[in-house]
Amino acid sequence: MKFSAIAFDLDGTLYPDLELFVRLIPFVLRENRLLRAMGRARKQLRAGSGIEEDFYKVQAGIMADILKKPTDLIREKTEKLIYRGWEIHFKKIKPFPYIKETLELFNKNGIKLGLLSDFPPETKIGYLGLENYWKALVCSELCGKLKPDPLSFLELAKALDSRPEEILYVGNNYSYDVIGAQRAGMKTALIRNAWKRKPKESAPDFIFHDYRQLQKYVLG
């Protein structure tokens, strides 16, 4: 067996991110300032060197400074409109073809499965119908450091009870998923649309666009 464990990103990896984007268009138009402030805050947090013990408080504080609003108000609004508000859309989103079969096949072959997301994953995977496959679910926000920092990847390895070099991490974002997992010492697989160009830099170990290809790569 090539790997003792396989771990996945969630958004854009277990389902087509275009499906969520289309559903969020009214929200983006209505709450553009809030969304842009969150993006700027997360960019700042990614660039920082410290580990945030209360990630959500720090994130809300940065957003509040940008929006010139009270921190508590912004934290409450972000929780209601983004964290909880977006999750409901997953009731209507379908996972990628063959993802359930892939997870079942890996479980059947004794491979431990984990999931690492920059956003809380539990409710989303429940709505996607993928809640019964995982040994470990990790949210980088609760670790205090977003991807591509290796901290949350190492926490995932610990939760899976596997050495990083025994884990294949599957994601859709080169800068966050591939780079972060490589920094933690993991092998990497990148799911991408067939029309996208291959990364030129530190390439993933495997690139695929159909989960049947991942099955073959892992199991031979």
N, C-alpha and C positions, 0 to 999 in steps of 0.2 A: 504494500500500500504506500502510495507516494506521501500521503498526509494523514496525520492522526485526527486533524480537525479542519473544517472549512468554515470560514466566517464570511458574512455578507454585510455590505452596506444595505440600506433600505431604499431611500428615495432615488428613483431612477435606475435602481438595480433589481429590485424585486417586481417593479411595475414600470410601465412607460411614463416618464415624468411629464410628457406632453399632455397626458390625460388630466393630471392635476393642474397643470398650467392653464388649460382651457377653462376649467371650472373656477379658477381663481381670478380670471380677468375682471369681473365686476369688483372684487375686493381690491385688486391692484389699482384700479381707477379711483375707487372711493377712499382708500387708505394709503395712498402713495407715499405721503410724508412719513407715516409711521413705519412702513416697510423699508423705505430708504434709510431711515434712522437706525433700524435694526441691522440692516446690512452694513452700515458704517461702524456700528458698535462691534459687530462680530469680526469685521476686518481688523479693528483695533485690538480686540482680544486675541485674535490669532497671532498678531505681530508681537504681543507682549511676552515677556519671559516668565511671568509669575503664574502660579496655580491659584485659581480663584476658589476659595472655600464656599462662598455663596455666589455662584456664577450668575444666577438670575437677578440678584440685587445689583451686582456690578454692571451687568448688561443694561438693566433698566436705568441705572444712574447715568450711564453714557448717553443713552437715548434721551433721557430727560434734559440733559445739558444741550443736546442738539436741538430738541424741540421746544426748549424753554418752558417746560411743564414740570410739575411735582413728580418726584421719582415714584412714589406710591401709586399715583394715578397711571403713569406709563406702564408700570409693572402689571397692574391690574388689567389695563387695556390690552397689553401684549398677550397676557395669559388667556383672556377671554376671546380675543379676535384672531390671534395667530395660533397659539398652542392648541387651544380647545376648538376654536372656530374652523381650522383647516381639517381637523381629524374627521369630521363628519362626512367630508367628501369621499373618504376612502370606502364608504359603504357602496359606492357606485363604481369604483375603480377595479379593474380586473388585473391580476398579476400577469406577468409575462407568460406566454405559452411554455409549457413543459416545466415550469418552476416547481409545481407541487410534485410532479413525478420525479424531478431531480432530487428534491429534499428527501422524499420517501426512499429513493434508491440509495442515497448516501447513508441514511439512518439504517437501512437494511444491511448495509455492508460495514456497520460498526464505526462509521465516521461521526465524530462529535460535531455538532453544528452550533455556531454562534452568530450573533448579530451585533453590529456596532453602528450606531447612528449619531449624528450631531443633534437630533431631536428625539424626544422620548418615543420609543418604538411600540410599547405594549398595546395601546389602543389601535394603532394603525394596523399592526399585523393581525389583530383580531378581526377587524373589518375586512381585511384582505383574505381571511380564512386560512392564515398561515401560522396560527398560534401554537400548534402542537408539535413542532419539530425541534425545538431549541434546547440546548443544554445551558446556554448563557445568553442573556440580553444585556447589553451595556449601552449607556448614553454618555457621550463624551462630555456633555454639559455637567453631569453629576460628578464626573472626574475632575472638573475644574479647568479643562483645557480642550479646545476644539481641535479637530483634525486640521492640518496634518501632524500636529505634535504627536510623538509616539506614546505619550502617557496612557491614553485610553486604549490603544492597541495592546499595550503591555498588560493593562487591567483585564482586557478581554482574554489574553493568553492565560492569565492566572485563573480567571473564572472557568475556562475550558480545561484547566489542568493539563496544558500542553505547552511545550517549549515553542517560542515564536517560529523557529525554523521548521517546525512540523506543521505549521498552519498555512493554508492558502487563503488569502483574503480577496474577496470578489467585490469589485465596485465599479461605478460608472464614471468616476471623476478622477482624472489622472493626477491633478495637483493635490487633492485631499486624500483620496483612497490609496492610490498606488504609492505616492511618495511617503505618506504616513506609515503605511504597512511596511514598506521597505526600510524605513528608518528604525522600525521596531524589530527588524530581522525576519519578517515574514516573506513568503512567496506571494506573488500577486497575479490576479487575473482581471482583465478589463473587459466589461461588456460595452459594446459601442455599436452604433448604427453602421451598416456596411459602407455608407458613403463617406464616413469620417476618415480623415487621414490618420495614420498610425503616429503615436508620439515619437519625437525625434530624440528625446533625451534618455533618461534612465528607463528603458522600456519595461513593461510588465512581462512576467514570465509567459503569459498566455493571453491572447486576445480572441474574443468570440462574439457572435451576435445571436446565437441560438443556444438555448440551455442543453440541447442534446450534444452539442460540441463540448460543453463543459463536462458532461457525464463521461464522454469518451476520454477526455484529457485526464480526468481524475482516476477512472477505473480501468482504463486501457482497453 
